[in-house]
Amino acid sequence: MATSVSQKRPARTSEGVLLKSLVAALWLSFLFLPLKGLSAAVVFFFAVALVLVFSRSLVKYHKTITGMLPSVRLSGLFPRERMRILIFLSFLFAAAVPLFAGDYYIDVAILAGIYIILALGLNVIIGFTGLLNLGFAAFYAIGAYAYALLHTKMGFGFWTAMPASLVLTTLAGFLLAVPALRLRGDYLAIVTLGFGEITRLILNNWDSLTQGPNGISGIARPEIISFPLNTLASYYYLVLCCVIFSIFIIRRVHASRIGRAWIAIREDEIASSVLGIHATAYKLYAFAFGAFWASLAGSLFTAKMQFVSPESFTFMESVLIVCMVILGGLGSITGVVIGALILVILPEMLREVQLYRMLALGAGLVLLMIFRPQGLFGGKGVSLRG
Amino acid sequence: MPGEIPPKQRFFCYNLSMFLQQLINGLTLGSVYALIALGYSMVYGILELINFAHGEIYMLGAYFGIIFFGLFTAVGLTAFSLPLALALTFVLSVIFCASYGFTIEKIAYKPLRNAPRLSPLISAIGVSIFLQNFVMLTQGATDKVFPPIFGTAGFRFLSVQMTYLQLSIIVVSVILMFCLRFFVRKTRMGKAMRAVAQDKVMASLVGVNIDTVISVTFLIGSGLAAIAGLMVAMYYGLVNYFIGYVAGIKAFTAAVLGGIGSIRGAMLGGILLGLVESLGGSYISSEYKDAYAFILLIIVLLVKPGGLFGKAELEKV
């Protein structure tokens, strides 16, 4: 289909490439024209033409460039022993962060840890089981609010409110999944998106319980045996412990019978049910298990901020977590951790050009899907079908 | 005089006129949803892709309307002839939005045509985020105002107020939908579109140019979204860069509600959604107005997964 068109085009001579870039740039600046006026459109034309001419010559090498990136999983690139050393060193580095970093960097690191847990949880649903969930922020929100409400209204401390919130959110994940899992593919995506929006609207409007858009404030810092985690560094270690715990548990579950059942369902649901895997039950486990981690992240987030409001759980939040999973590579635990780190740290580094961050995120998603759909560290074998 | 009517009857009268008023508001809103839903439905029918960027095309339509109408007012065309200025605004907005739709397909979806289902969906979300921020950066984050040229002129019917603008929104939408229905059912290109929707490979074997069909689908869908956006800009008077997301999701809901891929389904789904929203907003709770669309969607998908007018899909092994 596509080849018949490309054959009609002029040969890939340098003049042909130049001409095509110029035509494309002219067309794009024509589209740009009404939004910002003539002079801006002219500047836009030259900018786009320059980028296109350069990228056209790069496209020739793009296969070599992407080929140079590790196309297999990270564990295939490094031998097992060296991989272990690498992981050990990165944990050591993570543990040493508060020793040399300032408060701002520890703050960013705590946020990164929370997002790593979230992305790992969503990876169970999207990456392992192959169910696209566009409303993951709903679980995150339920976890955060359950913690905040149990803490402020019932007087629970951190170590009682968090487990209670975990149980509640896991149950919520289970209940939400029961109706949703009768649907497949895109329909599931849109229904989970709907659940996300409904959750946010309820939190926003149920004033008597959640105080609406004002949010819940006055949440105390957690303490360990009456020793409050007052400094950022001590809280950072709590988050780090949770991250290590989540990586450990998710790795073990991934390698277990349940994890293999998830992967079988992702690869071919019908074939796996023929083999005796109860697909619906395992999908439910995936949703509940993912919700569990979202709740942990939600509790940590609330305890860190000492405040929670519906603002933090918009659709963009869900999309951001999906981006982390996809950037790192669906199904790869190492990849997802790195994806989350990149998407938390990069925007912090780009604070000066804050306005353009979301623009870049949008364009980046399109480019990622075109040039490297399996993500940075995803294996080639990952497939996601409708 | 209300005092002359007995209380019980007065309550009834009040309720009836409020009900009719909300019915008209709902019809207006619903026909706009239906216009956007057609674009979703057509694209999903052919590419099996939830085109998240479609809502942004609608938002762009509203912006282009304000920009071009402002331009015509500045050069004095509006003062010379209002209908001419309006017609030109409509034509230019449609041309630009159709071009946007066409370009988006070429850049973001065409390279992914044989990729796993998730890739184009994520790409579409990327385009949507990009366009939202693109418009925010070029046009500013504050509300844009469409000059109130129609005002609240209208007529009263059974104690219900209906503005001419509401009437024209409904009429224009219905006419456009019948045109589209005719196009898809009777013309050569329409037949090609239906063929591609049924089976891409088979259609290409009998000589249908798939690329052209897909491009035409995006051109038509985006054009309809542009008209919807422009009419909403006139109706509400205010436009912001994030209106596309909510409207897009609701229109997609409408398309699913009616049965995705079906034109009649998108029409009726859109109108049903508009009615549910405006009646639910006035009788149940206006705070949860945005949630009704999703609740309705979830119920329909659970009870009748193929939508009201669609066929339930069977998975082929």
Interface residues (C-beta under 8 A of the other chain):
Chain A: M1 A2 V5 W27 L28 F30 L31 F32 P34 L35 K36 A40 L132 P179 R182 L183 R184 G185 D186 Y187 A189 I190 V191 L193 G194 F195 E197 I198 L201 I202 N204 N205 I270 F315 M316 V319 V322 I326 L355 Y356 M358 L359 L361 G362 A363 G364 L365 V366 L368 M369 I370 P373 S383 L384 R385 G386
Chain B: Y44 E48 I50 Y63 F64 I67 F68 L92 F96 S99 Y100 T103 I107 A108 K110 P111 L112 R113 A115 P116 R117 L118 S119 P120 L121 I122 S123 I125 G126 V127 S128 I129 F130 L131 Q132 N133 F134 V135 L137 T138 Q139 K200 S204 I210 D211 Y245 I249 F252 T253 V256 S285 E287 Y288 D290 A291 A293 F294 I295 L297 I298 L301 L302 P305 E315 V317
